[in-house]
Amino acid sequence: MESIQLKQDNLLKIGIKNAEGKDTGEIIIIDLEDIELPLKAQKSEEMIKNNNRWLQAQRVMIEKRPDKKGKKLLSANDEALLKTVNEYYKRQTEAYELVLGQGSIKKILCGREMYITFFMDLDKEMGKLKPLLNKNALDIKEKIKSIATKYSQEDSDVME
């Protein structure tokens, strides 16, 4: 039986460490040859900015309402703000997982529940990846040009 095997280089493997700095064995793999990766990264960045604007707008609206103290631990505005932050975290998770892959945020959390400064911490870590993703976008652009040039030359050879 004949078989084929394609090369799988240009895979960025990101190991996950827990809070103590120990390797968890979990890995996030980003295919740097994914032709949609620059589009995903661009959309992710746009979503993150929009989510931040949305959170700020919601916070301002909540703070402008008269607050009602109840019999519960949280006031009405505090509860509304907490629910808003939970929605924000869901939106941010979706935005980051466009680039990092489905389930990656859960891997990064290492079994921990979402915590209040998680996305600030993740932004710092993602800062290390941004130059690599930007370089990747330029590399893909160059590869597309070279492929287009190659195939346009082959097409002209066919016509002769």
Helices and strands as residue ranges (DSSP letters): E 11-17, E 23-31, H 37-64, H 76-100, H 104-109, H 118-159
